[in-house]
Amino acid sequence: MSFQQVRSSRRVAHRHYRGRRLLTAALTAMFMAVCWFFMPSIVDAGAWALNSTRWTDQDEQVYSDFVARLGESGHPNLNRFIHDRNLNPLYGIEDQKFNLSPDCADFPYLVRAYVAYKLRLPFGYVCEITKDSRGDERYSKGNRPKCFKDQDSFGSPQKLFGYVTLVNSGYYRMAPEIDTGDTYPVRIGPDTIRPGTVYYDPNGHVALVYKITDDGRIRLIDAHPDRSVSRPWFGGKFALGSRDQGGGFRKWRPAWYGGDGQIHRLSNHNIKDYSSDDQYRGSYEFQGMNGLSYFDYVRARLSSRGGRVRPLEDFRSMMEDIQEDIRYRALAVELCVQAGIHRKPHPGSLPWNIYGTDGEWESFSTPSRDARLKVAFQEFFSQTVRMVQMAARRDPSIEYSGSASQLAAELLSIYDSLSPQLTVTYVNSAQSQVTLTFHQILERLFDLSFDPYHAVEYRWGAAGAELQTAPADGGKKRMYEHERRLRNQLDRLYNIPTPLAMGPERPPDINIRRWLETAAGGAVPQTEIVVASAEMSDVQAAAPRQMSRIVAPAAAPSPAELPATLQPAPVVQRSTGAATRESPEEAERRLWRFADSVLGGAESVVAGVIPQTTAKKKP
């Protein structure tokens, strides 16, 4: 065969090869197109296509920044922020079709899901839980995950958002050892508590951290059954609960989307900031300061100034913080009025538990919100007394060089100057505006009605001429009077009955202005002293189902911690005004009466549980 013939045959073979290659490529492309159309790939399935199979540190920062922007926006609900193209850093035109209206526990989930969607990242969550006890899973024992869902389980983002709102606070109520939950407890530190961190209150409330100040104060954002959001400061009004309840600060568990199309969760022992005990010690210490409360410990750990106390600055901040709580309560009351609930006839009875229920009462009543406000005032009282104590004993942790009485006088001056500036205004039934100062709210704190069926005047504790504009309704007035002991209750007790008889006969004296006025003059600030005994722990242990902590009335400063001019006499102030020395037996009997008032008939509730040797002490 000649050279030309060989060359010609090679050209033919090359053309055949190139033709087969082009045909193969065309068939492959057609096959891939068919697969793409009829069988989407794993990462493209579900509510959204994934850009990545796991959250990176940069993604977590975007989430954190989003929560911070949400908190700073001032919007009264999540939906308005999502639709705000100027303030929502992740805004897209598709957001206009979303209706994101969480109420409480689903708020953190919905925020996390929204950010996951915008970044096209995996989102999985516990869709059902199992438990070891009966009753409401929000307050049950032994909660743990039963099944899971992720973005592949839904056909659109809005469907996923809708199903996420079905979660409740019981989904956070898991012991630290559970390592398949959506969140995990963290050690407290400036590197772990950041915007987007969850705080779980075992009394059935959940919030997100959105701000940490240089002095260690934490501001949260939370949602409510009326779909509004508030921005409270962290403090004693948020319960920690027991270790098994999993309360406290929690973070989203790291997870990734595997090649098997499933969400995989990182175990606790592989998470560097996981801690099963840091938040559940009972007694805390930091940099040589012993006996710190949980809340003082958290602040000291996060503060750039450590545990040092600046009394004038802190006192002003506490007043402003409480004013925020008052303002958000005003919003809740206004929403109830706008809905016309106060015009409806009163049902004549209260829910089995006024703090944890559903329907109209859950949406428009304020017993939980009011209880947190009272605890905030109580903490304001106790922290102020503590700062005066520190000044009295020249505690090196306090940045103040004057005497205890001088500090009390300065704090009193701040109180009197700030109170008229910190006001709230409501519109009464005659459509006239009524303005209340901070001190007026304090004075009527235990008269504020939580009942949504009451006129707005009762909601704000009106009396005398201020009450005259309320509609005449004998039934509602009687119910308001019957609810007095419940209004005196500081703690939110869930999963047990809350009858009208529950609560102390008299509220604790937490009028800090009166205390400061007396302390500034060098006299003895008198408050009722409740002597601790074993009976209190007996009552707590005997409470049915799950009972949160019982708070005794505020005690006067310890005599050993005050200078001679502020030494209290060993007496108890009686309602008659007569001061008598209290014996240990009287202290025990009074403690029982206090526990009895808290439980609303302790004999029947605790019958057969408290040992007879203790129970017979009841007078």
Summary of the structure (lengths in Angstrom):
residues: 619
radius of gyration: 30.0
end to end distance: 126.6
largest distance: 133.7
contacts: 1917
relative contact order: 0.07
helix: 43%
strand: 12%
